């Protein structure tokens, strides 16, 4: 009996000593860990922004509207009633090519330069029929004056400034610069046909300005798609002298076209190198 009691006492003492050893070791480890400096987890890596920098080329298609500020007839002889002619233009398709360079900075802003060339068939037609004298009397049977302005092509050289801070792969931009338009002017002046008729015409490349805005999406690192609106102000009008003849006394008149405004909405795709 005494032997059993000694055995139990020895086992109990051993268990208590082992538990004390484990507790002391845990306490020492916790104290040691508390003395170590705290290291925060590393921050997540910053997102890699898509790059807009580089040269690009592409093509565009859309719709265009042309409007002349005025179109009229001026008779220095006082035989005809001078003034503006009624009329206007319709919507035409437009298409062409563009090329440019973008530079991304700051790092959400994009500056660039672009040149483009567009083919179209814009047409503004104005007409007075019949032509009246200053007293309101028709200037002859079937008297008519008609003015046409046709624009077969447009071109521009523009700066662009865009911002990509709202959506990483989308740029909202403003654009503006110089513009050119090739315009074919034609007029018909006719009184008492077939005796008195003139058909003056002229083709000229006119200069002006263009402003606009758009949104461009970076579909892939190399492919860009945009939608944009452009407003062209072609500064110079045109005036032609029309001399209706043969009649006993030729009748000179001046037909004139005013400032031309062109509006364009188009979509475009570009390949960025």
VEXDREN-2710 file (C-alpha; in Angstrom, 1 decimal):
% VEXDREN-2710
k/r/px/py/pz
1/UNK/0.0/0.0/0.0
2/UNK/2.8/2.3/0.9
3/UNK/4.4/1.5/-2.5
4/UNK/1.3/2.5/-4.4
5/UNK/1.0/5.7/-2.5
6/UNK/4.6/6.6/-3.3
7/UNK/4.0/5.8/-7.0
8/UNK/0.9/8.1/-7.2
9/UNK/2.7/10.9/-5.3
10/UNK/5.7/10.7/-7.7
11/UNK/3.4/10.8/-10.8
12/UNK/1.4/13.7/-9.4
13/UNK/4.6/15.6/-8.7
14/UNK/5.9/15.0/-12.2
15/UNK/2.7/16.1/-13.8
16/UNK/2.6/19.3/-11.8
17/UNK/6.3/20.0/-12.6
18/UNK/5.6/19.5/-16.4
19/UNK/2.6/21.8/-16.4
20/UNK/4.6/24.5/-14.5
21/UNK/7.4/24.1/-17.1
22/UNK/5.0/24.5/-20.0
23/UNK/3.3/27.5/-18.5
24/UNK/6.6/29.2/-17.8
25/UNK/7.7/28.6/-21.3
26/UNK/4.5/30.1/-22.7
27/UNK/4.7/33.1/-20.4
28/UNK/8.4/33.6/-21.5
29/UNK/7.4/33.4/-25.2
30/UNK/4.6/35.9/-24.8
31/UNK/6.8/38.3/-23.0
32/UNK/9.5/37.9/-25.7
33/UNK/7.0/38.4/-28.5
34/UNK/5.7/41.6/-26.8
35/UNK/9.2/43.0/-26.8
36/UNK/9.7/42.5/-30.5
37/UNK/8.9/45.6/-32.8
38/UNK/5.5/45.4/-34.7
39/UNK/5.8/45.0/-38.5
40/UNK/2.7/46.0/-40.5
41/UNK/1.7/43.9/-43.4
42/UNK/3.1/45.2/-46.7
43/UNK/0.6/47.5/-48.6
44/UNK/-1.0/46.1/-51.7
45/UNK/0.8/47.0/-54.9
46/UNK/-0.3/50.2/-56.7
47/UNK/-2.5/49.6/-59.8
48/UNK/-0.7/49.8/-63.1
49/UNK/-2.3/52.5/-65.1
50/UNK/-2.8/52.0/-68.9
51/UNK/-0.5/54.1/-70.9
52/UNK/-1.9/56.5/-73.5
53/UNK/1.5/57.7/-74.6
54/UNK/2.4/57.0/-78.2
55/UNK/1.7/57.6/-81.9
56/UNK/-1.5/56.4/-83.4
57/UNK/-3.3/56.3/-86.8
58/UNK/-6.9/55.5/-87.6
59/UNK/-10.1/56.2/-89.5
60/UNK/-13.4/57.8/-88.8
61/UNK/-17.0/57.9/-90.1
62/UNK/-20.0/60.0/-89.1
63/UNK/-22.5/62.7/-90.1
64/UNK/-22.0/66.4/-91.0
65/UNK/-24.2/69.5/-91.3
66/UNK/-23.3/72.7/-93.3
67/UNK/-24.8/76.1/-92.9
68/UNK/-23.9/79.5/-94.5
69/UNK/-24.5/82.6/-92.4
70/UNK/-25.9/84.3/-95.5
71/UNK/-26.3/84.1/-99.2
72/UNK/-27.5/87.0/-101.3
73/UNK/-27.5/89.2/-104.4
74/UNK/-26.4/92.8/-104.7
75/UNK/-27.3/94.8/-107.8
76/UNK/-25.2/98.0/-108.0
77/UNK/-27.5/99.2/-110.8
78/UNK/-30.6/99.3/-108.6
79/UNK/-32.6/97.3/-111.1
80/UNK/-33.1/94.3/-108.7
81/UNK/-34.1/94.0/-105.1
82/UNK/-30.9/93.1/-103.2
83/UNK/-31.0/90.9/-100.1
84/UNK/-30.4/87.5/-98.6
85/UNK/-31.7/84.3/-100.3
86/UNK/-33.6/81.6/-98.4
87/UNK/-32.5/78.0/-98.2
88/UNK/-30.1/75.8/-96.3
89/UNK/-28.4/72.4/-96.3
90/UNK/-29.1/68.8/-95.3
91/UNK/-27.2/66.1/-93.4
92/UNK/-24.4/64.2/-95.2
93/UNK/-22.1/61.4/-94.4
94/UNK/-18.5/62.1/-93.7
95/UNK/-15.4/59.8/-93.4
96/UNK/-11.7/60.1/-93.3
97/UNK/-8.3/59.4/-91.6
98/UNK/-6.6/60.8/-88.5
99/UNK/-3.1/60.5/-87.0
100/UNK/-1.5/62.0/-83.9
101/UNK/0.5/61.6/-80.7
102/UNK/-0.5/61.4/-77.1
103/UNK/1.6/62.1/-74.0
104/UNK/0.4/61.1/-70.6
105/UNK/1.5/63.1/-67.6
106/UNK/0.8/63.9/-63.9
107/UNK/-0.3/60.9/-64.3
108/UNK/-4.0/61.2/-65.1
109/UNK/-3.7/63.9/-67.8
110/UNK/-3.1/63.4/-71.5
111/UNK/-1.9/66.0/-74.0
112/UNK/-1.7/65.5/-77.7
113/UNK/-1.7/66.7/-81.2
114/UNK/-3.8/65.4/-84.1
115/UNK/-4.3/66.0/-87.8
116/UNK/-7.2/64.7/-89.8
117/UNK/-8.7/64.7/-93.4
118/UNK/-12.3/64.0/-94.1
119/UNK/-14.2/63.5/-97.4
120/UNK/-17.9/64.5/-97.6
121/UNK/-20.5/65.9/-100.0
122/UNK/-22.0/68.9/-98.0
123/UNK/-24.2/71.2/-100.1
124/UNK/-25.9/74.5/-99.2
125/UNK/-28.5/75.7/-101.7
126/UNK/-30.2/79.2/-101.7
127/UNK/-32.6/80.5/-104.2
128/UNK/-34.9/83.5/-105.0
129/UNK/-37.6/82.8/-107.6
130/UNK/-38.8/85.1/-109.0
131/UNK/-36.3/87.9/-108.7
132/UNK/-38.0/91.2/-108.0
133/UNK/-37.3/94.8/-108.8
134/UNK/-37.0/97.3/-105.9
135/UNK/-40.7/98.1/-106.5
136/UNK/-41.7/94.4/-106.1
137/UNK/-42.2/93.7/-109.8
138/UNK/-40.7/90.4/-111.2
139/UNK/-37.5/91.1/-113.2
140/UNK/-38.8/89.0/-116.1
141/UNK/-40.5/85.7/-116.8
142/UNK/-38.9/82.8/-114.8
143/UNK/-36.4/85.2/-113.3
144/UNK/-34.2/83.4/-110.8
145/UNK/-31.0/83.6/-108.8
146/UNK/-29.6/80.5/-107.1
147/UNK/-26.4/80.0/-105.1
148/UNK/-24.7/76.7/-104.3
149/UNK/-21.8/76.0/-102.0
150/UNK/-20.5/72.4/-102.0
151/UNK/-17.8/71.2/-99.6
152/UNK/-16.1/68.0/-100.8
153/UNK/-13.4/67.8/-98.0
154/UNK/-12.4/69.1/-94.6
155/UNK/-9.0/69.1/-92.8
156/UNK/-7.8/70.2/-89.4
157/UNK/-4.7/70.3/-87.1
158/UNK/-5.8/70.3/-83.5
159/UNK/-4.4/70.1/-79.9
160/UNK/-6.1/67.7/-77.4
161/UNK/-6.2/67.8/-73.6
162/UNK/-7.8/64.8/-71.8
163/UNK/-8.4/63.5/-68.3
164/UNK/-8.4/59.8/-67.3
165/UNK/-9.0/60.1/-63.5
166/UNK/-12.6/58.9/-63.5
167/UNK/-12.0/55.7/-65.4
168/UNK/-8.6/54.3/-66.0
169/UNK/-9.2/53.1/-69.6
170/UNK/-11.4/56.1/-70.6
171/UNK/-10.3/59.6/-71.6
172/UNK/-12.6/62.7/-71.7
173/UNK/-11.0/65.4/-73.8
174/UNK/-11.3/68.9/-75.3
175/UNK/-9.8/69.7/-78.7
176/UNK/-9.3/72.8/-80.9
177/UNK/-7.1/74.2/-83.6
178/UNK/-7.0/75.3/-87.3
179/UNK/-9.3/74.0/-90.0
180/UNK/-9.5/74.1/-93.8
181/UNK/-12.4/73.5/-96.2
182/UNK/-12.5/73.1/-99.9
183/UNK/-15.6/74.9/-101.2
184/UNK/-17.1/74.9/-104.7
185/UNK/-19.1/78.1/-105.4
186/UNK/-21.7/78.2/-108.2
187/UNK/-24.4/80.7/-109.0
188/UNK/-27.2/81.0/-111.6
189/UNK/-28.5/84.4/-112.5
190/UNK/-31.3/84.5/-115.0
191/UNK/-33.8/87.1/-116.3
192/UNK/-36.1/86.9/-119.3
193/UNK/-34.5/83.6/-120.5
194/UNK/-32.9/82.7/-122.7
195/UNK/-31.6/86.2/-123.3
196/UNK/-30.2/87.2/-119.9
197/UNK/-28.2/84.5/-118.1
198/UNK/-25.0/84.1/-116.1
199/UNK/-23.4/81.1/-114.4
200/UNK/-20.4/82.3/-112.4
201/UNK/-18.4/79.7/-110.4
202/UNK/-15.3/79.4/-108.3
203/UNK/-13.5/76.8/-106.2
204/UNK/-11.4/77.9/-103.2
205/UNK/-9.8/76.4/-100.1
206/UNK/-10.9/78.4/-97.1
207/UNK/-9.3/78.5/-93.6
208/UNK/-10.9/78.8/-90.2
209/UNK/-11.0/77.1/-86.8
210/UNK/-12.4/74.1/-85.1
211/UNK/-13.3/73.2/-81.5
212/UNK/-14.9/70.1/-80.0
213/UNK/-15.0/67.4/-77.3
214/UNK/-15.1/63.7/-77.1
215/UNK/-14.6/60.4/-75.2
216/UNK/-12.0/57.8/-76.1
217/UNK/-11.9/54.2/-74.8
218/UNK/-8.7/52.1/-74.6
219/UNK/-10.2/48.8/-75.6
220/UNK/-6.7/47.1/-75.5
221/UNK/-3.2/48.5/-75.0
222/UNK/-3.1/49.2/-78.8
223/UNK/-6.7/49.7/-79.9
224/UNK/-8.6/53.0/-79.2
225/UNK/-12.2/53.8/-80.0
226/UNK/-13.8/57.3/-79.6
227/UNK/-16.9/59.4/-80.2
228/UNK/-16.5/63.1/-80.7
229/UNK/-18.3/66.3/-81.8
230/UNK/-16.5/69.0/-83.8
231/UNK/-17.7/72.5/-84.8
232/UNK/-16.0/74.2/-87.7
233/UNK/-16.1/78.0/-88.4
234/UNK/-14.8/78.7/-91.9
235/UNK/-14.1/82.4/-91.7
236/UNK/-14.1/83.7/-95.3
237/UNK/-17.1/83.9/-97.6
238/UNK/-17.0/84.4/-101.3
239/UNK/-18.4/86.9/-103.8
240/UNK/-18.7/86.5/-107.6
241/UNK/-19.6/89.0/-110.2
242/UNK/-22.4/87.8/-112.5
243/UNK/-23.0/89.6/-115.8
244/UNK/-26.2/88.4/-117.5
245/UNK/-25.8/88.7/-121.3
246/UNK/-26.2/89.0/-124.2
247/UNK/-28.8/91.8/-123.9
248/UNK/-28.7/95.2/-125.3
249/UNK/-27.0/96.3/-122.1
250/UNK/-25.3/93.6/-120.0
251/UNK/-26.7/93.5/-116.4
252/UNK/-23.9/93.0/-113.8
253/UNK/-24.8/91.8/-110.3
254/UNK/-22.8/90.4/-107.4
255/UNK/-23.8/87.1/-105.7
256/UNK/-22.2/86.4/-102.3
257/UNK/-21.9/83.7/-99.7
258/UNK/-21.3/84.4/-96.1
259/UNK/-19.3/82.6/-93.3
260/UNK/-19.7/78.8/-93.3
261/UNK/-20.4/76.7/-90.2
262/UNK/-20.0/72.9/-90.2
263/UNK/-20.9/70.5/-87.4
264/UNK/-19.6/67.0/-87.3
265/UNK/-20.4/64.0/-85.1
266/UNK/-18.2/61.0/-85.7
267/UNK/-16.9/57.8/-84.3
268/UNK/-13.3/56.7/-84.9
269/UNK/-10.9/53.8/-84.3
270/UNK/-7.2/54.1/-84.0
271/UNK/-4.2/51.8/-83.6
272/UNK/-1.6/53.1/-81.0
273/UNK/2.0/52.0/-81.5
END
